[in-house]
Amino acid sequence: MKDFGASSDLPVVAIVGRPNVGKSTLVNRFIGRRATIVEEMPGVTRDRKSLDAEWNGRRFIVLDTGGWIDTDEPLAHQVSLQAERAIREADVLVMVVDVMVGVLEQDSAIARILQRAGKPVLLVVNKVDDEKRELEIWTASSLGLGVPFPVSAIHGRGSGDVLDAVVAELPPEPEVPDTGGPDDHLFAIAIVGRPNVGKSTLFNRIVGDERSVVHDMPGTTRDTIDTVVETPEGPLRFIDTAGMRRRSRVDENAEYYSVVRALQAVDKADAALLVIDAQQGVSHQDQRLGERIDAAGTAIVIVMNKWDLIATEDRPQVLADVYDRLGFLSYAPVLKISALTGRSLKDVLPALRQAEEAYHARVPTAALNKVMRELQQKHPPPLDRKHRTRILYATQGASEPPTFTIFATRPLPPSYLRYIERSLREEFDLGPTPIKIRVRQRAS
């Protein structure tokens, strides 16, 4: 199964090589922006990351891969398997070596894999920052991958020549029928939570494909990864994000950028799966993250992962703790699952579809004002300076999330606004989405 998100019909170019030869820097140069995390340390890129690129009017997908290493170390081995998978799925392969280090045995091992792939291969010698180093590129000819391209990815030197060669090797461009709109308009779900709570395992279960590297080391996922998943009820876009730590514990630049991108994913998503480790319970960081999701106006489903590891007699207290610490998200369903075993995963997609419906909900003005009159009759607004506040009428100004404007004779206290919100949720079945209520003062 090929899975490259929004542009799955485009040809694919995989960037491969040892760790720390500058693959991610070259990818950023290809796509014209800093979309991948670049750091001078081996192993920063761990998952396959697919990105849209265009050169001379030809669009294609660039796959940024983790560094390939011949090792039995579990995490590095998984990263290498991801790189090998990208090689199998790509149409064109770009191998990157480091002119400053020269050709190593690991480079030769990768070259042999590429030769067996039977696909066009371009050899890039990176970090050729000036003409003095150009003579050194010819040592890479020993890899048997053709004439090497001298490139300085960090400065952009020679990258245009590589892109010209890449486009020349792409398969013929097919005629693609108009399908009625880009996948950018799909309902987008960010999978968020603290490190090592099982987000990538849940992501892989939902996608049905080992797309992210899963390992019991906190911080394994460094970049966000978008994947469009076909479900019986239509497509959804999932964003698997890096785990979020307290800012004071983010010591590496790479992890800092991961946190930034994860927060950006929350802001841009339509819904969020907030994944919590049931064994650890709700932490202060989970609370802060929940507040961020709520403030962003993003629909939310709370996922208690590793539920199968909680003793039966302890489960009521664990749930009570969730409802206590995340009381401000009382509208959000709490799913009790095991991403590792697949327990209760069947509940996730229906909950997300319910969140999607609520997120896009539109309430007719007549029905809205009927409810507003009834709730005022049942519980009138409190007195303000010996005067009774009256709600004149209300309208829904927007959806995504549902946003209501109430016109009243005086300001309404927060407690009464919470009463209105609860009433609207119950009456119109608004489910697991935030509701925004604005009050405008108007004379009666």
N, C-alpha and C positions, 0 to 999 in steps of 0.2 A: 504494500500500500504506500503510494506516494502521498505526502501530506505537507504542502507548502503554503497553507493558509489561503490568503486572498487571491493568489495568482497561481493556482495549481495547474493551469493549462500552459504555463510558460516553460521554456527550456531552463535547465538547471546547471549551474556552474559551481563545482565544489572546490574550495580552497583548502588544501591539505599540506601537511608537513609536520616536522618535529615541533615540540613546544618552543615557544619564545623565538621563532624565526621572523615574526612580524606578520602573521596571517591576518589577524584582526585589524591591524593598521592598514593592510592592503585592502581588506573588505571595506573599511570606512572610506578609503580613497576611491574605490570603485563606485560606491553609492553616493558619495559626495557629502556625507555627514557622519558625525560620531554616533553611530547606532550600536556598535559593539563596544564592550569594555576593553580598554587597552591598558596594560600594566606591565612593567618590566619584571615579570616573574613567571616561571613556568606554571602552566595549569590553570590560568585565569579563565580561559574559555573551556567549558566542560560539556555543554550540550551542542547539538546541531542547531544553528540559528539561521533561519531563512529570511532574506531581505530582498526587496524589489530593487532592481537596478535598470538603468537605461543608458545606451550608448549609441550615438548616431541613429536615433529613431528606433532602435531594436530593444525591446524589453526582455528581461530574463530574471531569473532568481539566482542570488548568490548564497551559497551555503557556507557559513563560517563554522569550522569544526575545531574541536579540541586537538591538542597535539598528540600525534600517534607515537606510542612507545611500545616496544616489545617487552612486556613485563607481566608478572603475575600479581602485582599489587592490585587489590580489588578495584579501587576507584579509578586508577590510571587505566586498568584493563577495560573498564566500562567506557571510558572516554575514547579509547582506541577503537572499541567496537562501534561506537557512534560514528567515528571517522570512516571506518570501513563501510558502514552502511551508506554514508553519504557518497562514497565512491561508487557503490553499486547503483545508486539512484540517479546520479548526475549524468548529464549529456556531455559535458566538457569538464576536464580536470585541470586544475592549476596547482602545481607543486612549488612550494616556496622553500628555498634554502638560504642560509645566512653566509654572506661572503666573508664576514669577519671571523667566523668559526671554521669555514671550509666544509667539505663533504665528510660526513661521519658515517659510521656503519648503519645508524638508524636511518639516514637518508637513503642509503642503498637499499635497505629493506623496504622502505616505502616505495621507492622506484620500481622494485620488482612487483609489488602489489599493483601498481598503476599499469605496468606493462601487461600484466595478465588481464586487466580489466577490458582491454580491447576498445578503448575509447580515445578520442583526441586528448593529448596531454600537452600542456604548455609548462615549460620550466622557467621559473622566476628566481633570479638570484637577488635577494634583497639586501638593503643597507649599502648599496653602491652610491654613496653620497656625492662622489665627484669622479672625474675622468681618471684619476690616478688608480682607482680600484677596478676599472673596467677590465684590465688585463687578467685580473684574478678570477673573473667569472668562468673562464674556460676550464677550470678544474672540475666544474659541475658537469661538463660534457661526458665525464666517465660514467654518469648515471644512465646513459643511453636513452635520454628523453628528448633528443634534438638540440637545436641551438638555444642556449639560454638567453633570457631577456634580462639586461641589467636594470634594476629598479631601486629607487629609494622611496619606499612607501610613505615614510614620515614626511618627506618633502614633495612627493608627487612626481619625482623624476622618473620618466620612462613608463608610468602607469598607463598613459594613453596608448602607447604602442602595444601593451599587453591587451588592453581592451579591444583595440582593432583586431588583434589576432583571435581573441575570444569570440567576437561577433562573427568573424569569418568561419569559425568552426561550428557555430550553432546549427542545429538542424533547420531545414526550411520552415519559414513561418506559416502556420496553417491559417485558414480562414476561420475565424471564431465568430459564431452567431451571437447576436445581441441577446443576452439573457435577462435584460430588464433592469440592470442596476448592479453596482459593485457590492462586494461582500462587506465593505466598510459600514453599510447600513444594517448589518446583522446585529441582533441582540448580543452584546459583548459581556462576558462574565470573567471577572478577575478572581483567581484563586489565591487568597492571601492568608497570612498568619505568621507566627513566629517561626524561626528556623527549626527544622527537624520535627515538625508535627505531622508530616505525611502528605504535604501538598502535592509533590511530584508523583507520589504513588497514586493519589486520588486522580490527578490529571491523566496519568497513563491508563488508569482503569476506565475513565470516561471516554478517552480518545480511542481506547482499544489498540494502542500502539505504544511501544516503548520509546516515546519521543524524548523524554527528559531522563537524564542520568539520575538514578535513585540509589542512594547510599546513606548509611546511618552516620554521616558526618555533617554537622550543622553547616549551613552555608553552601551546599553543593550547587544549587542553582544560582547562577550569578546574573543572567539576563532574563528578561521576559520573553516568552515564546508564544506566538499566536497560532492557534489551530482552529480551523473550521470543522465542526463535527456535524455530520448528517444524522439526524434523529428521526424517528417515525413521524414526528410532528413538525419537521422542518429543521433547517440548519441553525447552529449556534456557534458563536465565536468564543473560544476559551483562551485565557491568558494565564499561563503558569508563571508566577512571579517568584523572585528571590524572597527568602525569609526575612522578616523585619526584626531588627534588634533595637534596643535602646541606643540613642545616638552616642552616648558615652562609651558604648562597647564596640562601636564600629571603628576599628583601628586601621584597617586597610583601605586605601583609596578605592580598590575594586569593590569592596563590600559597600562602601559609601554610595557609589554610583548605583549599585544594585538596589539599595533602599530607596534612592531617589526615583528610580524607574518603577519600582513597585508602587510607590505612592502616586506616581503619575498614572499608572495603570488603574488604580482605584478611582482617580479623578475622571478618567476617560471612559471607564466601564459603565455599563447600564446596571449591572448587578455584581455582587461579590459573594463568593463562598468564603466565609470566615472560618478557617479550619483551626480547631482547638484540640490539643492533646488531652483526652479525657482523664488520663492518669495524672497529669500535672494540674488540671483544673484551669480556671480563668485567672490569668495573671494581670498585673497592672498594665502590661504592654498590650494584652488583648483588649482591655477596656479602652485604651487610647486609640487603638486601631479601629475598634468599633465606633468610637466617636468620630474618627476621620471619615469612615464610610458613611455614617449618618449625615454628617455635615456636608458631604459631597453630593447628597441627594441620590445616592446609589441604593437600589434595592438590595436586600441582604438575606442570605440564608446561613444560619449558624450550623456548622458541622462539627459534632463531637466525634473525633476520630479515635480509634483504638478502644471503642466501647466494649468490645468483647473481652478486654483485659481487666475490666472493672468488676469486682465481686458483686453478686446480685444484691447483697444486703447494703452495699455502699452506694448503689445507683441513685436512690432517692435523694441522698445528701448531695451527690455530685450535681444533679439537676437543680436542686434548690440553690446551690452556690451559683450556677449559671444564671438563673432567673434573678438572683440578688445582685450580682456584679454587673450583669448586662441588662438591668431593668429598663434602661432607656431604649433598648431594642426589643421591647416587649412584643412588637408587631411581627418580629422575625420568627419563622419556624426553627425549631432545634431538631436536627436530624442526628440520630445515633447510629454510627456506621463503623465498619472496619474497612479501610481502603485496601489493606493488605489481603484480606480474605474475600472481599467483595460483599460482605454482610450489609444488607439494607441499602445497597447502592441504587436499587430500583427506585428509591424514594427521591433521589437527587434531581433527576430531570423533571419529574412532575412539579417539584417545588420551584424549580427555576422557571418553568412555564407559567406557574401561578404568579411568580414575581414579575415575569414579563408582562402578563396581562394587567396586573395592578399598576405597573410602571407606566404603561401607555393608556391607562383608563381615562375616559372622558365622561363626566357626569352632566346630564342635561340640566340646564339652568332652572327649569321649572321644578324638577325633582329635587335639586339642591335646595332651593328656597322653601319647598314644602318641609324638608327635614329641618331646616333652620328654624322655621316657625314652631314646629313640634318640640324641638329641644328647648326653645325659649319658654314655651308654655310649661314644660315639665320642670325645668330648672332655670328661672330667669337669671340674667346676669346680675352680679352683685351691685350694691349701691356705690356710687362714686360721688363724694361730697353731698350726700343726702339726695342725690339724683340717681334714678334708675337708668343704667345704660341700656339702650335699645339697639338691636341688630336690625338694620333696615333691609338689606338684601346681600346676596353673595353671588359671586361668579367664579367659574374655573378659568383662570387666565392661561394655564399651560398644563401640559402633561410632561412626563419624563423628568422628574416625578410629578404626580398630580399637585398642582399649585392653585390655591384658592385665595381670593381676595374678599374680605368681609368689610362691608361698609357699616359703621356703627356710629352712634352719637358721641361715644367716649371710648377711650382705650379699654381693652379687655385684659384682665389679669391672666398670667400664665396658667393658673389652675383652671380657669374657664376655657382657655384655648385647648388645654389637654382634654377637657370634657367634649369639646366640639370635635376634636380629632378622633377620639374613641367612637363618637356617634357616627361620624362619616365613614370610618372603617367598617363598622358593623352594618350600616345601612347599605353601603355600596360595595361591600366585599373587597376592600382595597388591599388586603393581604400584606405580603412582606415587602412593602416599599415605603420609603419616607413620604410624609405629606408636609408640604409647606403651606403655612397659613399666614397671610398678611392682613393687617387691619388698617383700614383708612378711616379717618374721622370725618364725618359729614353731618351737617345739621339736619335735624328731622324736618 
